[in-house]
Amino acid sequence: MPRLDPFFAEWSARRPGQRRSLDRADALLRELGLDRPRVPVVGVVGSKGKGTTATYTSAALSAAAIGNVLVTGPSFRSYRERVRRDGTSVSEEELAGLASELDRARLALPPVEEFGGYLAPSGMFLLAGLLHARNTGARVCVLEAGMGGHRDELRLIGPGVVAMGKIFGEHLGVLGDTVPEIAREKARVAGVHTQALVSLPQTSEVEDAVGDALAEATGGAVRAETVDPDTRGAWPPPDMRPPGLSASSGVLGVAAADRMLELLGEERAPQDLLTRVLGSVRLPARLSRHPVPGHTGEVIVDSAINGEGVAAALAHARALWGGVDHVLLCLPDHKDIAGAEEAVAGLPVTAVRLPEAHLRFDHALPSQWSRIDAVAVTPDAIAALGDRVLALGTVYFTGRILEAVEAPTDTLFVRG
């Protein structure tokens, strides 16, 4: 698809050992004029739940009549989902226009070799979000970071508010060798423009690492604020939160929106309106429930990648259905296969392999599990497994499931 070339062109042409270049991304930011004036940004970081946090931030801002652009990733059914205005995906024409603007500016830069690295796709979508905010007059951008923090393009953009989800051992050896080191890396997305960092409760070691990194990044001007979902009066209340492990991320998202509203001198939406908007939130592949086209059965889809997540998804499905007929599970070798295996013990399981070259599926699996390739996952194949099928795993897989069942993914919530 030619209009997507600007997002992926330099990544696709990268040489072995070549890395993303934040210097090149910064040059592109300035070429586009996105460094002046700056649209206020809520930046979302963490080990899990970033998309849920970002969505609830966007919804709470929209309820308060603060038009905003939301950038999340990866997408499920269309790259249009990466950039949304008030919760709704951009159109094909809008995405093509954003790509053209990015490409013109990219081609005006010196060659890649002068920067020693390429423009990463995740960073390009962040810049596309800023462009869309400027083009549509949005007052705030809500931007989900990629894997990192200090090494993420979000740091260049300069978030005014940082929302930090729970930090655990995801990406050990990549972002840091210990969980506190990972926390430090993610906290350093903050900078001179940061006026607040709101965080879910962390371990004492992580809190110390975040505090030190934040003091360094902001010259001591900002201290981390803890958002405890178990505190009386935490919003939204438990019966309005997203299901499963995402519940706390919904609370963090609303807290981040509240902090941005304070900085803008605006008030939170009236409670009845906020209740309606948050109640309309629908999160694809976060315990989302879908009918199987042409059949009587249903599938619950969740991007669980470890034992805890798989166990939570099973508990949710059993509470809704009373039981689970079959589990479709897609976990590459670097995910918590052992934890998932323990969680699904006693259930019929089919392990799914993806064709993506960078993912490995060589881990030994229980002999009683079935094994198929992702291309075989069709509505008929899902229905053949039973009326209550739980599909779990990496987002590359859950996106395929959503496509197979024709799940709606363009609208995350209804504004007002």
C-alpha positions as a printed Julia matrix, in Angstrom:
416×3 Matrix{Float64}:
   0.0     0.0    0.0
   1.94    3.06  -1.23
   0.39    5.51   1.23
   1.94    3.54   4.11
   5.46    3.73   2.69
   6.44    6.79   4.8
   5.64    4.9    8.0
   7.66    1.8    7.17
  10.05    2.74   4.34
  13.19    3.39   6.4
  12.52    0.53   8.8
  12.07   -1.87   5.86
  15.34   -0.69   4.31
  17.37   -0.84   7.53
  20.75   -2.58   7.44
  21.77   -5.33   9.89
  22.65   -3.77  13.22
  21.16   -0.39  12.34
  18.91    1.16  14.99
  16.23    3.8   15.11
  17.55    7.35  15.24
  15.98    9.81  17.63
  18.16   12.54  16.09
  16.54   11.87  12.73
  13.08   11.81  14.32
  13.84   15.14  16.0
  14.91   16.6   12.67
  11.64   15.41  11.11
   9.66   16.9   14.0
  11.26   20.27  13.33
  10.92   19.99   9.55
   7.18   19.52  10.06
   7.02   22.49  12.43
   5.6    20.32  15.17
   7.95   21.77  17.76
   6.12   25.1   17.64
   3.64   25.6   19.13
   3.4    22.37  21.06
   0.05   20.62  21.45
  -0.26   19.48  25.08
   0.53   15.78  25.3
  -0.39   12.99  27.7
   2.25   10.3   27.27
   1.47    6.74  28.38
   4.21    4.3   29.4
   4.3     0.99  31.27
   4.82   -2.73  30.87
   1.19   -3.61  30.13
  -2.14   -1.84  29.78
  -0.89    1.22  27.9
  -3.63    1.05  25.28
  -6.38    0.83  27.88
  -4.9     3.72  29.87
  -4.62    5.87  26.75
  -8.17    5.07  25.66
  -9.67    6.02  29.02
  -7.63    9.23  29.04
  -8.97   10.1   25.6
 -12.55    9.25  26.6
 -12.43   11.35  29.78
 -11.02   14.31  27.86
 -13.66   13.95  25.14
 -16.41   13.87  27.77
 -15.05   17.21  29.03
 -15.32   18.62  25.47
 -11.55   18.61  25.02
 -11.07   17.41  21.44
  -8.11   15.07  21.33
  -6.1    12.81  19.07
  -5.22    9.35  20.33
  -2.27    7.31  19.03
  -1.98    3.66  20.06
  -0.3     0.62  18.66
  -0.11   -1.84  17.19
  -3.29   -1.91  15.12
  -5.68   -4.84  14.91
  -7.55   -4.67  11.58
  -6.3    -1.46   9.93
  -3.47    1.03  10.26
  -6.17    3.68  10.49
  -6.65    2.52  14.09
  -3.24    3.89  15.03
  -4.53    7.49  14.84
  -7.96    8.47  16.18
  -9.87   11.68  16.82
 -12.07   11.48  19.92
 -11.88    7.7   19.85
 -12.68    7.14  16.16
 -10.13    6.01  13.58
  -9.01    8.37  10.84
 -10.42    7.71   7.38
  -8.44    6.23   4.5
  -8.22    9.69   2.98
  -6.99   11.26   6.2
  -4.34    8.58   6.66
  -3.18    9.05   3.08
  -2.95   12.81   3.63
  -0.93   12.39   6.82
   1.39    9.98   5.04
   1.96   12.48   2.23
   2.83   15.25   4.69
   5.25   12.97   6.5
   6.84   11.83   3.27
   7.43   15.34   1.94
   9.17   16.31   5.15
  11.13   13.05   5.35
  12.49   13.46   1.83
  13.65   16.97   2.7
  15.99   15.58   5.38
  19.63   14.65   4.78
  20.22   10.95   3.96
  19.72    8.28   6.61
  23.47    7.65   6.68
  24.13   11.1    8.12
  22.08   10.18  11.19
  23.31    6.62  11.58
  19.79    5.26  11.97
  16.28    5.12  10.55
  12.84    6.54  11.34
  10.91    3.89  13.29
   7.28    3.16  12.35
   6.0     3.71  15.91
   7.59    7.15  15.98
   6.16    8.01  12.57
   2.66    7.27  13.83
   3.25    9.52  16.86
   4.18   12.35  14.5
   1.13   11.55  12.37
  -0.97   12.01  15.49
   0.55   15.43  16.13
  -0.08   16.37  12.5
  -3.7    15.26  12.75
  -4.13   17.29  15.93
  -2.81   20.38  14.16
  -4.94   19.73  11.07
  -8.16   19.25  13.06
  -7.61   21.75  15.87
  -7.44   19.16  18.63
  -6.44   20.59  22.0
  -4.6    17.54  23.36
  -2.72   14.5   22.06
  -2.78   11.22  23.98
   0.22    9.21  22.84
   1.07    5.63  23.76
   4.81    5.04  23.89
   6.36    2.08  22.15
   8.51   -0.34  24.1
  10.84    2.21  25.63
  10.79    5.57  27.35
  13.98    7.61  27.15
  14.75    5.94  23.83
  11.23    6.54  22.52
  10.19    9.36  20.19
   7.65   10.37  22.82
  10.51   11.92  24.8
  11.26   14.26  21.9
   7.63   15.34  21.72
   7.68   16.32  25.39
   4.67   14.99  27.35
   3.14   17.47  29.76
   1.56   14.62  31.72
   3.03   11.11  31.94
   0.79    8.18  32.89
   2.8     5.18  34.1
   1.23    1.75  34.32
   2.55   -1.13  36.37
   6.22   -1.89  35.67
   7.35   -5.52  35.64
   9.91   -7.73  33.9
   8.71   -7.31  30.33
  11.7    -6.56  28.04
  14.33   -7.59  30.58
  17.72   -7.45  28.92
  16.42   -4.93  26.37
  15.37   -1.89  28.4
  17.33   -2.93  31.48
  18.64   -5.92  33.37
  16.35   -5.41  36.38
  12.79   -4.16  36.86
  13.99   -0.91  38.53
  16.26   -0.28  35.53
  13.28   -0.74  33.21
  11.28    1.66  35.37
  14.05    4.24  35.18
  14.15    3.95  31.39
  10.4     4.45  31.11
  10.29    7.36  33.58
  12.93    9.22  31.56
  10.34    9.87  28.86
   9.69   12.93  31.04
  11.52   16.16  30.31
  11.42   19.95  30.57
   7.78   20.08  29.4
   6.56   17.53  31.95
   4.42   18.96  34.74
   2.99   15.75  36.22
   3.6    12.01  36.37
   0.76    9.83  37.64
   1.5     6.18  38.36
  -0.22    3.03  39.49
   1.19    1.64  42.76
   4.67    0.17  42.24
   7.14   -1.76  44.38
   9.33    0.38  46.62
  12.36   -0.32  44.39
  10.48    0.83  41.31
   9.15    3.91  43.12
  12.69    4.89  44.06
  13.95    4.39  40.5
  11.07    6.42  39.06
  11.57    9.21  41.6
  15.28    9.49  40.87
  14.76    9.45  37.1
  11.96   12.01  37.27
  14.02   14.36  39.45
  16.87   14.11  36.95
  14.64   14.66  33.93
  12.71   17.63  35.36
  15.36   19.24  37.55
  13.42   18.22  40.65
  10.33   20.16  39.57
   8.02   17.14  39.37
   7.27   14.37  41.86
   5.45   11.16  41.0
   1.81   10.93  42.13
   0.41    7.49  42.95
  -3.07    6.59  41.72
  -4.42    3.73  43.83
  -7.52    2.08  42.32
  -8.39    0.66  45.74
  -8.8     4.11  47.29
 -12.35    5.11  48.16
 -13.68    7.46  45.49
 -11.24    6.36  42.78
 -12.86    6.98  39.4
 -14.34    5.18  37.61
 -15.94    3.05  40.33
 -15.33   -0.71  40.17
 -18.54   -1.54  38.29
 -17.58    0.84  35.46
 -13.97   -0.24  35.01
 -12.74   -2.4   32.16
 -12.77   -6.12  32.97
  -9.92   -8.24  34.26
  -6.42   -6.9   34.71
  -7.29   -3.77  32.69
  -9.42   -2.35  35.52
  -6.56   -0.41  37.1
  -5.52    0.97  33.73
  -8.94    2.58  33.35
  -8.48    4.36  36.68
  -5.02    5.55  35.69
  -6.35    6.86  32.38
  -9.02    9.0   34.04
  -6.47   10.31  36.56
  -4.15   11.33  33.72
  -7.03   13.13  32.01
  -7.83   14.94  35.27
  -4.25   16.17  35.57
  -4.28   17.43  31.98
  -7.61   19.17  32.57
  -6.08   20.92  35.6
  -3.16   22.12  33.49
  -5.58   23.43  30.87
  -7.69   25.18  33.51
 -10.7    23.02  32.61
 -13.07   20.96  34.74
 -13.87   17.27  34.62
 -17.07   16.43  32.71
 -20.29   16.29  34.73
 -20.6    12.88  36.35
 -23.61   11.75  34.31
 -21.88   12.61  31.04
 -18.59   11.05  32.11
 -20.49    7.93  33.15
 -22.12    7.65  29.71
 -18.89    8.15  27.81
 -16.81    5.77  29.92
 -19.66    3.26  29.85
 -19.48    3.25  26.05
 -15.79    2.28  25.91
 -15.15   -0.9   23.93
 -11.59   -2.22  23.84
 -10.79   -4.7   21.04
  -8.81   -7.75  22.19
  -9.06   -6.77  25.85
 -11.54   -9.42  26.93
 -13.77   -8.35  24.04
 -16.7   -10.65  23.22
 -17.79  -11.35  19.65
 -20.24  -13.58  17.78
 -18.71  -15.94  15.23
 -20.15  -15.01  11.78
 -22.49  -17.65  10.4
 -22.53  -19.62  13.63
 -24.19  -19.66  17.04
 -20.99  -19.58  19.07
 -18.95  -16.73  20.55
 -15.29  -15.95  21.03
 -13.68  -13.85  23.74
 -10.43  -12.27  22.57
  -7.68  -11.06  24.87
  -4.03  -10.1   24.35
  -2.83  -12.01  27.4
   0.88  -12.86  27.19
   1.67  -14.42  30.58
   0.23  -16.82  33.09
  -1.44  -14.13  35.15
  -3.17  -12.67  32.11
  -4.3   -16.06  30.84
  -5.7   -16.97  34.27
  -7.58  -13.66  34.46
  -9.04  -14.18  30.98
 -10.19  -17.68  31.91
 -11.85  -16.38  35.08
 -13.64  -13.7   33.07
 -14.85  -16.16  30.42
 -16.08  -18.64  33.01
 -17.96  -15.88  34.82
 -19.73  -14.92  31.58
 -20.27  -18.34  30.05
 -20.08  -20.77  32.95
 -17.26  -22.6   31.2
 -14.86  -22.62  28.24
 -15.03  -25.19  25.43
 -11.64  -24.52  23.87
  -8.64  -22.21  24.1
  -6.82  -20.85  21.06
  -3.39  -19.78  22.3
  -0.65  -17.95  20.39
   2.49  -17.19  22.38
   5.89  -16.8   20.7
   8.87  -18.37  22.46
   9.81  -15.18  24.35
   6.45  -15.0   26.15
   5.45  -16.8   29.35
   4.5   -20.15  27.83
   5.07  -22.06  31.07
   2.76  -19.74  32.99
   0.08  -20.0   30.31
   0.38  -23.79  30.25
  -0.23  -23.94  33.98
  -3.25  -21.63  33.73
  -5.02  -23.67  31.0
  -4.29  -27.07  32.51
  -7.18  -29.47  31.95
  -8.67  -27.54  29.02
  -8.49  -28.44  25.32
  -5.95  -26.11  23.73
  -4.88  -25.37  20.16
  -1.55  -23.58  19.8
  -1.35  -21.21  16.84
   1.81  -20.32  14.88
   2.18  -16.95  13.16
   4.11  -16.38   9.91
   5.94  -13.25  11.11
   9.64  -13.87  10.55
  10.77  -12.18  13.77
   8.66  -14.47  15.98
   9.81  -17.95  16.98
   7.51  -20.87  17.83
   9.99  -23.63  18.66
   9.15  -24.05  22.36
   8.12  -27.6   23.3
   4.37  -27.78  23.96
   2.25  -30.37  25.79
   1.63  -33.4   23.59
  -2.14  -33.2   24.04
  -2.35  -29.72  22.51
  -3.26  -29.34  18.84
  -1.13  -27.14  16.59
  -2.19  -25.09  13.57
  -0.94  -22.17  11.48
  -2.69  -18.82  11.74
  -3.97  -19.02   8.17
  -6.23  -21.88   9.29
  -8.07  -19.73  11.83
 -11.38  -19.02  10.09
 -14.92  -18.57  11.41
 -15.68  -22.19  10.54
 -12.54  -23.38  12.31
 -13.37  -21.34  15.42
 -16.95  -22.6   15.49
 -15.77  -26.2   15.16
 -14.02  -25.84  18.54
 -17.27  -25.14  20.39
 -19.69  -22.36  21.25
 -17.4   -20.83  23.9
 -13.92  -20.24  22.52
 -11.26  -18.18  24.27
  -8.59  -16.72  21.93
  -5.47  -15.5   23.74
  -2.01  -14.3   22.83
   0.13  -11.71  21.14
  -1.56   -8.79  19.37
  -0.43  -10.08  15.98
  -2.7   -13.05  16.66
  -5.61  -11.3   18.32
  -5.75   -8.9   15.38
  -6.21  -11.89  13.07
  -9.02  -13.21  15.24
 -10.78   -9.84  15.2
 -10.45   -9.79  11.42
 -11.81  -13.32  11.11
 -14.95  -12.51  13.14
 -15.34   -9.08  11.51
 -15.18   -7.32  14.87
 -15.78   -3.54  14.88
 -12.55   -1.75  15.79
 -12.93    1.78  14.43
 -14.81    3.34  17.37
 -13.52    2.95  20.93
 -16.14    5.1   22.66
 -19.05    7.45  21.95
 -18.46   11.07  22.82
 -21.35   12.53  24.79
